[in-house]
Amino acid sequence: MEKTPKREMIGIEGKVLLDTLRRLHRRGATENIKKLISKTHPADLAWVFRSLNSGEQNDIFQIIAQTDMVADFLSELDTSIMVDLVDDLSASFMAGVVTRMASDDAADLLEALPEEIAHDIRTHMEADDRHEVEELLKYDPQTAGGIMSPDFMYLDEDLTVEEAIKKVQKRSEEKEMVFYLYITHGDGQLTGVLSLRELLLHPMHRQLKNIMNANVISVTTDTDQEEVAHVVSQYNMLAVPVVDATFKLVGIVTVDDIIDVLREEATEDFLQMAGAGKEQEILLKPLHKKIMLRAPWLLASWVGGVGAMFIINSFSYELKQVLALASFIPVIAGMGGNIATQSSTIIVRGLATGRVNTNQFFKVVGKEFVVGIVLGSFFGLLLGILAFFSYHTPIYLGLVVGLSVFLVMIMAATVGTFVPMILKRFNVDAAVATGPFITTTIDVLGVSLYFAIAKFFLHL
């Protein structure tokens, strides 16, 4: 029987699906839910599923588990939700589900499960399927080997075009990304690549080795997933071949997996820059885990704030002499923190996309130094004029405030630039340089610089 096509939802349709699913669940209309599920794209169902409470999720998943889309559904689901759902299912049932999943998705699922449960599932799988998944589990999940698919189309270089077309027709349904045909020789060593279009345009008697592109771009199994994403983006590829140490073709990384990698890396960097840890599914975590993930970063801010407090207290005599100094502390600290965050965010983004190279250290820092000078001059002049007309005494207050903003913004832009680059040079995740670390550092240094300038010019 022909399957009902499933169309992806956009806009308000997802909200309508959620409301309909909840209404049918309250009525206990199991058959209606099955019909609705059969017409829904697995990605849309997974999106809606996140908005259900735990009771609704468990009940509806029991219905989904009775359909043939359970494997596709689990592939689209958040890891934490997926692990909770499959925890109560039998190992034999899960073995059947895992077998129907793409090998890379199956490996991801088993990687997320507790080792004991994953082992039980593997023991119930067919030998060939188990071997394929276990091969993927050998690799680090953050590398090309961990995200690649072993289901790809490859052809021996000695085949003719006619033989290759017959082979593609016979095997294309079970393979991924047949737009690219990878050419091998000997024991599966990668020698070239050929597009399906190019294959069809050549005479039937020509051998593949005479028409293939030998300059094939590839990555190794231990290449970091960020670097794989950069390669795919740089060369506008739909898939990139993965080879082992002997240059044997072992898999491909497709563009849909690259999109997932980019989303994961961007989310991780964004959370770290905001000082919320790097747990991508933090919204789905229990309350106590959310608190534990965010507390260490806030502790760093607290320590920096206490440090700034002691610095301000150490200048209490100067503040008593000129109370107006206190009113400009938030502006100076804020301007410094903001430009530092801007600079560090730009650099972290540049490092992630490959547009910023650590070998260009002085050039990059120099540019941001100039930005700090220009912006510091403008905002320093504005604040200096405001201070001059707002407070007639002491006479040099405008100069102190204006010069402080100028120097603090230069210092902040420079620090916000070189700290991520130094961390990157030492193979430390540059994203941790932003957020609490940068802003706290700038607060302490900015306040210290401000009072030092005030003490010098106002003779306090």
Residue pairs with C-beta under 8 A, 6 or more apart in sequence:
4 38
4 39
6 39
6 40
6 41
6 42
7 41
8 41
8 43
8 44
9 17
9 40
9 41
9 44
9 47
13 44
14 44
14 47
14 48
17 36
17 40
17 44
17 45
17 48
18 48
18 51
18 52
20 36
21 33
21 36
21 48
21 52
21 60
22 52
22 56
24 32
24 33
24 36
25 33
25 56
25 59
25 60
30 63
33 60
33 63
34 63
34 66
34 67
37 45
37 63
37 64
37 67
37 69
38 67
38 69
42 69
42 72
42 73
42 75
42 76
43 76
45 64
45 69
45 73
45 76
46 73
46 76
46 77
46 78
49 57
49 60
49 61
49 77
49 81
50 78
50 81
50 284
52 60
54 84
57 81
57 85
58 85
61 85
64 70
64 73
65 89
65 93
68 100
70 97
71 97
71 98
71 100
71 101
72 101
74 82
74 85
74 86
74 97
74 101
74 105
74 109
75 101
75 102
75 105
75 109
77 85
78 281
78 284
79 108
79 112
79 281
80 281
80 284
80 285
81 284
82 109
82 112
83 112
83 113
86 94
86 109
86 113
87 117
89 97
91 117
91 120
91 121
91 123
91 124
92 124
94 121
94 124
95 121
95 122
95 124
95 125
98 106
98 109
98 110
98 121
98 125
98 129
98 133
99 106
99 125
99 126
99 129
101 109
102 149
102 151
102 176
103 132
103 133
103 136
103 149
103 150
103 151
104 136
104 147
104 148
104 149
104 150
104 257
106 133
107 133
107 136
107 137
107 146
108 141
110 118
110 121
110 122
110 133
110 137
111 118
111 137
111 141
113 121
122 130
122 133
122 134
123 130
125 133
132 150
135 150
136 145
136 146
136 148
136 150
136 251
138 145
139 145
139 146
139 221
139 222
140 146
140 222
141 147
142 224
142 225
143 221
143 222
143 223
143 224
143 225
144 219
144 220
144 221
144 222
144 223
144 224
144 225
144 228
144 240
144 242
144 251
144 253
145 221
145 222
145 242
145 250
145 251
146 225
147 225
147 228
147 253
147 257
147 260
147 261
148 221
148 242
148 250
148 251
148 252
148 253
148 257
149 176
149 251
149 252
149 253
149 254
149 257
150 250
150 251
151 174
151 175
151 176
152 175
152 176
152 177
152 182
152 239
152 241
152 249
152 251
152 252
153 168
153 171
153 172
153 175
153 177
153 178
153 180
153 181
153 182
154 181
154 182
154 183
154 184
154 188
154 249
155 164
155 167
155 168
155 181
155 182
155 183
155 184
155 194
155 208
156 183
156 184
156 185
156 208
157 183
157 184
157 185
157 191
157 192
157 207
157 208
157 209
157 212
158 185
158 207
158 208
158 209
159 167
159 207
159 208
160 204
160 205
160 206
160 207
160 208
161 199
161 202
161 203
161 204
161 205
161 206
161 207
161 208
161 211
162 204
162 205
164 181
164 199
164 208
165 199
165 200
165 204
168 178
168 181
168 196
168 199
172 178
176 239
176 252
176 254
177 238
177 239
177 252
177 254
178 196
179 195
179 196
179 238
179 239
180 193
180 194
180 195
180 196
180 238
180 239
180 252
181 193
181 194
181 195
181 196
181 199
182 190
182 192
182 193
182 216
182 241
182 249
182 252
183 190
183 191
183 192
183 193
183 194
183 208
183 209
183 212
184 190
184 191
184 249
185 191
185 209
187 246
187 248
188 248
188 249
189 246
189 247
189 248
189 249
190 216
190 218
190 241
190 243
190 247
190 248
190 249
191 209
191 212
191 214
191 216
192 208
192 209
192 212
192 213
192 214
192 216
193 212
193 213
193 216
193 241
194 208
194 211
194 212
194 213
198 211
199 211
202 211
216 241
217 231
217 235
217 237
217 240
218 240
218 241
218 242
218 243
219 227
219 228
219 231
219 240
219 241
219 242
219 243
219 253
220 242
220 243
220 244
220 245
221 242
221 243
221 244
221 250
221 251
223 242
225 261
225 265
226 261
226 265
226 352
228 240
228 253
228 258
228 261
229 258
229 261
229 262
229 265
230 353
230 354
231 237
231 240
232 239
232 240
232 253
232 255
232 258
233 258
233 353
234 354
237 255
238 254
238 255
239 252
239 253
239 254
239 255
240 252
240 253
241 249
241 251
241 252
242 249
242 250
242 251
242 252
242 253
243 249
243 250
244 250
264 280
265 352
267 280
268 278
268 280
268 431
269 348
269 352
269 431
271 277
271 278
271 279
271 280
271 282
272 278
272 429
272 431
272 432
272 434
272 435
273 344
273 345
273 348
273 431
273 434
273 435
274 435
275 294
275 297
275 298
275 300
275 301
275 435
275 436
276 282
276 293
276 294
276 297
277 293
277 294
277 296
277 297
278 431
279 285
279 293
282 290
282 293
285 293
297 435
297 436
298 436
300 436
300 437
300 440
301 436
301 439
301 440
303 440
304 436
304 439
304 440
304 441
304 443
304 444
305 440
305 443
307 440
307 444
308 333
308 443
308 444
308 447
311 444
311 447
311 448
311 451
312 319
312 329
312 447
312 451
315 451
315 454
315 455
317 460
318 325
318 451
318 454
318 455
318 458
318 460
319 325
319 326
321 458
321 460
322 394
322 397
322 454
322 458
322 460
324 387
324 390
324 391
324 397
325 397
325 400
325 450
325 451
325 454
328 383
328 387
328 401
328 404
328 450
329 447
329 450
331 383
331 405
332 401
332 404
332 405
332 408
332 446
332 447
332 450
333 442
333 443
333 446
333 447
335 379
335 405
335 408
335 409
335 412
336 408
336 409
336 411
336 412
336 442
336 443
336 445
336 446
337 412
337 438
337 439
337 442
337 443
337 446
339 372
339 375
339 409
339 412
339 413
339 416
340 412
340 413
340 415
340 416
340 438
340 439
340 441
340 442
341 416
341 434
341 435
341 438
341 439
342 413
342 416
343 368
343 371
343 372
343 412
343 413
343 414
343 416
343 417
344 416
344 417
344 419
344 420
344 433
344 434
344 438
345 434
346 368
347 356
347 364
347 368
347 416
347 417
347 420
347 421
347 430
348 420
348 430
348 431
348 433
348 434
349 355
350 356
350 364
351 358
351 420
351 421
351 424
351 430
352 430
356 364
356 421
358 421
358 424
358 425
361 418
361 421
361 425
364 417
364 421
365 414
365 417
365 418
365 421
368 413
368 414
368 416
368 417
369 410
369 413
369 414
369 417
371 413
372 409
372 410
372 411
372 412
372 413
372 414
373 406
373 410
375 409
375 413
376 405
376 406
376 407
376 408
376 409
376 410
376 413
377 406
379 405
379 406
379 409
380 401
380 402
380 403
380 404
380 405
380 406
380 409
381 402
383 401
383 402
383 405
384 398
384 399
384 401
384 402
384 403
384 405
385 398
385 402
386 398
386 401
387 397
387 398
387 400
387 401
387 402
388 397
388 398
389 398
391 397
391 398
394 458
396 457
396 458
397 458
399 457
400 450
400 453
400 454
400 457
400 458
403 453
403 457
404 446
404 449
404 450
404 453
404 454
407 449
407 453
408 442
408 445
408 446
408 449
408 450
411 442
411 445
411 446
411 449
412 442
412 446
415 438
415 441
415 442
415 445
416 434
416 438
416 442
419 433
419 437
419 438
420 430
420 431
420 433
420 434
421 430
423 429
423 430
423 432
423 433
424 430
454 460
